[in-house]
Amino acid sequence: MITQADISTLDDIKLLVDTFYDKVQKDDFIGPIFNNKIGNRWPEHLEKMYHFWQTILLEVHSYSGSPFPPHKHLPVDKEHFDRWMKIFVATVDTLFEGPIADEAKLRAKNMAEMFNYKINYFRDAAKNN
């Protein structure tokens, strides 16, 4: 049995991010939301995601910023985050195996849950004003 390597380099992060977002862009359910929001700025978005995941998983502090605000007004619900997670986990599991790969899936799950909660919080607050 061939075992896969864990995520350990920036090239691994780029492979993960590129493979994941290639699937996202083609997904019938969440693809249109991403493609509409990002438009022709995919290279810029991918570069930002390389730095984001490199900072989180490899502790190379190359990302600065706040990831939530650009997502605050997206037309998404729990089902969208569930699809995002399904694609993310499948991508990680296809490419990598190990503690950092497991950490990537855990961090993605926590982020999806937090973003979903915060988006709903801001929606509810806007309705009540």
C-alpha positions in Angstrom: 0.0 0.0 0.0 1.3 3.4 -0.9 1.0 6.0 1.8 0.6 9.6 1.0 2.9 12.3 2.4 1.7 14.9 4.8 1.4 18.6 4.0 4.9 20.0 4.7 5.9 22.7 2.2 4.5 25.7 0.4 4.3 23.6 -2.8 2.0 21.2 -0.9 -0.2 24.1 0.1 -0.3 25.3 -3.5 -1.3 21.8 -4.7 -4.0 21.6 -2.1 -5.4 25.2 -2.7 -5.2 24.9 -6.5 -6.9 21.4 -6.6 -9.5 22.5 -4.1 -10.5 25.7 -5.8 -10.4 24.0 -9.3 -13.2 21.7 -7.9 -15.0 24.6 -6.3 -15.1 26.6 -9.5 -16.6 23.7 -11.3 -19.1 22.7 -8.6 -22.8 23.3 -9.6 -23.8 24.4 -6.2 -21.1 26.7 -4.8 -19.1 27.4 -8.0 -21.4 30.2 -9.2 -21.2 32.0 -5.8 -17.4 31.9 -5.9 -17.1 32.7 -9.6 -19.5 35.6 -9.3 -17.8 37.1 -6.3 -14.2 36.6 -7.4 -14.7 37.1 -11.2 -11.4 37.5 -13.0 -9.4 37.8 -9.7 -8.8 34.1 -9.2 -4.9 34.4 -9.3 -5.0 37.0 -6.6 -7.5 35.0 -4.5 -5.3 31.8 -4.9 -2.2 33.7 -3.9 -4.0 35.0 -0.7 -5.1 31.4 0.1 -1.6 30.1 -0.3 -0.4 32.5 2.4 -3.5 31.9 4.6 -3.0 28.1 4.7 0.8 28.4 4.9 0.3 30.6 8.0 -2.2 28.2 9.6 -0.6 24.9 8.8 3.1 25.5 8.5 3.4 28.4 10.9 5.1 30.6 8.3 3.5 33.9 8.9 2.9 35.1 5.4 -0.8 36.0 5.7 -2.1 39.1 7.3 -5.6 40.3 7.3 -9.0 39.3 8.5 -10.6 36.4 6.5 -14.2 37.0 7.5 -15.2 40.4 6.2 -15.1 39.5 2.5 -17.5 36.6 3.2 -19.9 38.6 5.4 -22.5 39.3 2.7 -22.3 36.2 0.6 -25.6 34.5 -0.3 -24.7 31.3 1.6 -26.3 29.0 4.1 -25.2 25.9 6.0 -25.7 23.7 2.9 -23.1 25.8 1.1 -20.6 25.3 3.9 -21.4 21.6 4.0 -20.5 21.3 0.3 -17.4 23.4 0.8 -16.3 21.1 3.5 -17.1 17.9 1.5 -14.9 19.2 -1.3 -12.2 20.3 1.0 -12.0 17.0 3.0 -12.1 15.0 -0.2 -9.3 17.1 -1.7 -7.1 16.7 1.4 -7.8 13.0 1.6 -6.9 12.5 -2.0 -3.6 14.3 -1.8 -2.3 14.0 1.7 -2.2 11.9 4.9 -0.8 12.8 8.3 -1.2 15.1 11.3 -1.0 18.3 9.3 -3.6 17.0 6.8 -5.8 16.2 9.7 -5.2 19.7 11.1 -6.2 21.2 7.8 -9.5 19.4 7.9 -10.1 20.4 11.5 -9.2 24.1 10.9 -11.5 24.1 7.8 -14.4 22.6 9.8 -14.0 25.2 12.5 -13.7 28.0 10.1 -16.8 26.9 8.1 -18.9 26.6 11.3 -17.7 30.0 12.6 -18.3 31.7 9.2 -21.8 30.2 9.0 -22.6 31.3 12.5 -21.3 34.9 12.0 -23.0 35.3 8.6 -26.3 34.3 10.2 -25.7 36.5 13.2 -25.1 39.6 10.9 -28.2 38.6 8.8 -30.4 38.4 11.9 -29.0 41.7 13.2 -29.8 43.4 9.9 -33.3 42.1 9.9 -33.9 43.4 13.4 -32.7 46.9 12.6 
